[in-house]
């Protein structure tokens, strides 16, 4: 099987921990190459048509039910070589899914329950095999758990499910073993490519779910290294130098931004997965984590505080391999038909805006729906437009960063106003016309953002022409 393509960062927030009572489930979709073009699509509902979905990265074939809901996805353009990787979206039942956060089990557990790399479920098809058939976040865990029992897993994956009340995080760690935890309403969680879930309470099925027989599996094979408790991370996870420099610092910095009063060590293997902030968290707080690169610390690769070794020590959260960054938000203060919003940043999220897409706007704008494999200079593709903006800003970061920050702030103001206006207008629309209404308004918003973005790009390019080192000051009279 082809090596797993994702190396992501996840942020999850319960509804009582947010400023507006919304649920948020967010993740950066990072690949091993800077350019893995993606597009944004809606798959239609279907009825009375049993079918199969096939992986491109191994020989997995999953049987799908006769009826499936409409759902969104952000697949790779070159899917026959790269795999489909639908990654994130909402279905028509207002259930969100983001998959996957790659996680890695230790050799002790893999020796007794190896991954089914040939025919097991992998990230390539996991959304298509699950999201069209679930009615709630918890149901998502149940449904995917049944698929893992039937087909096995080809890789270690962390999977997010969200609805208006719950966020569940499911970690599939070996061929058949997994645990899922509900994020408490008043808490948030951060993780990045390490097994995250810690103490599991098997007497609390309202907040924990697990694969059949996992306790017996651990006991029979002498896998628990702790004298007391049942710590999923300790039993199944890794704790090595790679984790310390690639994974744990991202979790540390996420907590630093969302809970700055708590001092932690970026190299600590036992950083908490779930914490409670001393303030209500906003959408921007979550976006700030996913777009960050250790600002304000010696470890910022774009900063000046540390020395060269420190600035290159840790893998940043936002980086050039981030293909899309998304926040699945369910707003309980908006009409239900307009309550689900996927905020999606293409390009490097440090430099590009999180654009809102309603979960029930099923006609995706052509600039997102059609992405060429290579850059066309007409910038009709949203993916390539935002990738180009990222490159331009970073090329003269010190000179261009303020203009980019102003653009991002203005974009957020525009988006917040647009979402609230459009969502409340839904109340006066015939229910049969809501999808088209939301689609039409979204087309207008996308066009406005293309106009703003291309204007900024033109201004930065003209400014950049003045910054060339191939210059010489002479008397203006000569």
Secondary structure as UniProt FT lines:
FT   STRAND          9..13
FT   HELIX           15..17
FT   TURN            19..20
FT   STRAND          23..30
FT   STRAND          41..43
FT   STRAND          51..54
FT   STRAND          61..64
FT   STRAND          71..73
FT   HELIX           79..82
FT   STRAND          88..91
FT   TURN            92..93
FT   STRAND          96..102
FT   HELIX           107..112
FT   TURN            117..119
FT   TURN            123..130
FT   HELIX           131..133
FT   HELIX           137..151
FT   STRAND          157..162
FT   STRAND          167..172
FT   STRAND          178..182
FT   TURN            185..186
FT   STRAND          188..191
FT   TURN            202..203
FT   TURN            205..207
FT   STRAND          208..210
FT   TURN            212..213
FT   HELIX           214..220
FT   TURN            221..222
FT   HELIX           232..236
FT   HELIX           241..242
FT   HELIX           243..247
FT   HELIX           248..258
FT   TURN            260..261
FT   TURN            266..267
FT   TURN            269..270
FT   STRAND          274..275
FT   HELIX           283..290
FT   TURN            295..296
FT   TURN            298..299
FT   TURN            301..302
FT   HELIX           308..311
FT   TURN            312..313
FT   TURN            320..321
FT   STRAND          322..330
FT   TURN            332..333
FT   HELIX           336..338
FT   STRAND          340..346
FT   TURN            349..351
FT   STRAND          355..358
FT   TURN            359..360
FT   HELIX           366..369
FT   TURN            377..378
FT   HELIX           382..395
FT   HELIX           397..425
FT   HELIX           426..428
FT   HELIX           431..433
FT   HELIX           434..465
FT   TURN            466..467
FT   TURN            476..477
//
